[in-house]
């Protein structure tokens, strides 16, 4: 089982499994901020494809923020892990309050990352949706559901490391799931990185700028 030095190293390893998408004019690589963007940057660079972001926000459980109650994405989509919500006894009022806070943060990031630039055109494109790992899948499911509304030709999920159960579930919801590693047991995304320090907003902006920014919609 390979451990990655950091997210950019993970992106380089994952790009090797996505070689069939290199030099294709219909491919767009979408990084999920924050941690997915350094991974997506390396994939986009190696595939010689445009880089964009796709905003989605996990709904962390009270007192256990790493545990996902679900996730929201741009466009008003909310995906819930109903079993987790039930097991923790989270009320609907509390869930709505958590959602409102997450929505405010999502909108802040949208303004900060995009500035005045519009999302890339995704209609009839192959969209490669990238994060730094796949644990419960709530974040990626919210992103994929929202992404489908923009009529891509195909939705490909690409992650350096994935939990086997979640990998199998998500494979039924998108066109393909590509992962460099599927460890069992999985434990958590962070343990598969030597450096799993949080990606900052500034790093996200710098990577987008270095890749040519977020392209204007066609």
C-alpha positions in Angstrom: 0.0 0.0 0.0 1.5 3.3 -1.1 1.5 6.3 1.2 1.7 9.7 -0.6 4.2 12.4 0.3 1.6 15.1 -0.1 -1.4 15.9 -2.2 0.6 17.0 -5.3 2.5 13.7 -5.2 -0.8 11.9 -4.9 -2.1 13.8 -8.0 1.0 12.7 -10.0 0.3 9.0 -9.0 -3.4 9.3 -9.9 -2.7 11.0 -13.2 -0.9 7.8 -14.4 -4.2 6.0 -14.2 -6.0 8.7 -16.2 -3.7 8.7 -19.2 -6.6 7.9 -21.6 -7.9 11.4 -21.0 -4.7 13.2 -22.0 -4.8 15.8 -24.8 -8.5 15.6 -25.2 -10.3 18.8 -26.0 -13.5 17.6 -24.2 -11.9 17.0 -20.8 -12.2 19.4 -17.8 -10.5 18.6 -14.4 -12.5 19.8 -11.4 -10.8 20.0 -8.0 -12.9 20.1 -4.8 -11.5 22.8 -2.5 -9.5 22.8 -0.6 -7.7 19.5 -0.4 -8.7 18.3 -3.9 -7.2 21.2 -5.7 -3.5 20.3 -5.3 -4.4 16.8 -6.5 -6.4 18.1 -9.5 -3.7 20.6 -10.4 -1.2 17.8 -11.0 -3.8 15.8 -13.0 -4.7 18.7 -15.2 -1.0 19.5 -15.8 -0.2 16.0 -16.8 -3.3 15.5 -18.9 -2.9 19.0 -20.4 -6.5 19.8 -19.6 -8.1 22.9 -18.1 -8.4 23.1 -14.3 -11.5 24.4 -12.5 -13.0 24.1 -9.1 -16.2 22.5 -7.9 -17.5 23.7 -4.6 -18.9 21.4 -2.1 -19.0 21.5 1.7 -19.2 18.7 4.3 -21.8 19.0 7.1 -19.7 18.0 10.1 -21.3 16.4 13.2 -21.4 18.6 16.3 -18.2 17.9 18.3 -17.0 15.5 15.6 -16.4 17.8 12.6 -14.6 15.1 10.7 -17.7 12.8 10.8 -20.0 13.7 7.9 -23.7 14.1 8.4 -23.8 14.9 4.7 -22.7 17.6 2.4 -24.0 20.5 0.3 -22.9 21.8 -3.1 -23.5 24.9 -5.2 -26.9 24.8 -6.7 -28.8 24.0 -3.5 -28.1 20.3 -3.3 -27.9 18.6 0.1 -27.0 15.0 0.5 -27.4 13.4 3.9 -25.9 10.3 5.6 -29.3 9.4 7.2 -27.8 6.6 9.2 -25.2 8.9 10.8 -27.9 11.6 11.4 -30.1 9.0 13.1 -27.4 7.4 15.2 -26.2 10.7 16.6 -29.7 11.9 17.3 -29.2 15.1 15.3 -32.5 17.1 15.1 -33.7 18.6 11.9 -33.4 22.1 13.5 -29.8 21.5 14.3 -29.2 20.0 10.9 -30.7 23.1 9.2 -28.4 25.3 11.4 -25.3 23.4 10.4 -26.4 23.6 6.8 -26.8 27.4 6.9 -23.3 27.8 8.3 -21.9 25.5 5.7 -23.8 27.4 3.0 -22.3 30.7 4.1 -18.8 29.2 4.0 -19.4 27.7 0.6 -20.5 31.1 -0.7 -17.4 32.8 0.8 -15.1 30.4 -0.9 -16.9 30.8 -4.2 -16.3 34.6 -4.1 -12.7 34.2 -2.9 -11.6 31.6 -5.4 -13.4 32.6 -8.5 -13.2 36.4 -8.0 -14.8 37.7 -11.2 -14.3 34.5 -13.2 -17.2 32.3 -14.3 -17.3 28.5 -14.0 -16.0 26.5 -16.9 -18.5 25.2 -19.5 -19.2 21.6 -18.7 -22.1 20.7 -21.0 -21.1 17.7 -23.2 -17.6 17.5 -21.6 -15.9 14.8 -19.7 -15.7 16.1 -16.1 -13.0 14.5 -13.9 -14.1 15.3 -10.3 -11.1 15.2 -8.0 -10.7 15.1 -4.2 -7.9 14.0 -1.9 -9.7 10.9 -0.7 -13.0 9.1 -0.4 -14.2 8.2 3.0 -18.0 8.3 3.6 -18.6 9.6 0.1 -21.1 12.3 1.2 -19.0 15.2 -0.2 -18.4 13.5 -3.5 -22.0 12.4 -3.9 -23.2 16.0 -3.4 -20.7 17.2 -6.0 -21.7 14.5 -8.5 -25.4 15.1 -8.1 -24.9 18.8 -8.7 -22.5 18.2 -11.5 -25.1 16.1 -13.4 -27.3 19.2 -13.6 -24.7 20.8 -15.8 -25.1 18.1 -18.5 -21.6 16.7 -18.8 -21.1 13.8 -21.2 -19.5 11.8 -18.5 -18.7 12.2 -14.8 -15.4 10.6 -13.7 -14.5 10.6 -10.0 -10.8 10.5 -9.3 -9.2 10.1 -5.8 -5.8 9.0 -4.7 -7.2 6.8 -1.9 -10.7 5.4 -1.3 -12.6 3.2 1.2 -13.6 0.0 -0.6 -17.3 0.2 0.5 -17.6 3.8 -0.6 -15.8 3.1 -3.9 -18.3 0.4 -4.7 -21.3 2.5 -3.8 -20.1 5.5 -5.8 -19.3 3.4 -8.8 -23.1 2.9 -9.2 -23.7 6.7 -9.3 -21.1 8.0 -11.7 -19.6 6.8 -15.0 -16.3 5.7 -13.5 -14.3 5.9 -10.2 -10.6 5.9 -10.5 -8.4 5.5 -7.3 -4.7 4.9 -7.0 -5.2 2.9 -3.7 -8.1 1.2 -2.1 -6.8 0.1 1.3 -8.6 -2.3 3.6 -8.9 -1.3 6.4 -9.2 2.3 5.4 -9.4 4.2 8.7 -9.1 7.8 7.4 -7.9 9.8 4.4 -5.2 11.7 6.3 -3.2 8.6 7.4 -2.4 7.8 3.8 -0.4 11.1 3.5 3.0 11.9 5.0 2.0 15.5 4.9 -1.8 15.9 5.3 -1.7 19.5 6.5 -4.7 21.6 5.5 -4.6 23.3 2.1 -5.1 27.0 2.5 -7.3 29.4 0.5 -4.2 31.1 -0.7 -2.8 27.9 -2.0 -6.0 27.2 -3.9 -5.9 30.7 -5.5 -2.2 30.3 -6.4 -2.8 26.9 -8.1 -5.7 28.2 -10.1 -3.7 31.3 -11.1 -0.7 29.2 -12.1 -2.9 26.8 -14.1 -4.4 29.8 -16.0 -7.2 30.6 -13.6 -10.7 29.4 -13.7 -11.7 29.6 -17.4 -14.6 31.8 -18.5 -17.8 29.9 -19.4 -18.2 29.5 -23.2 
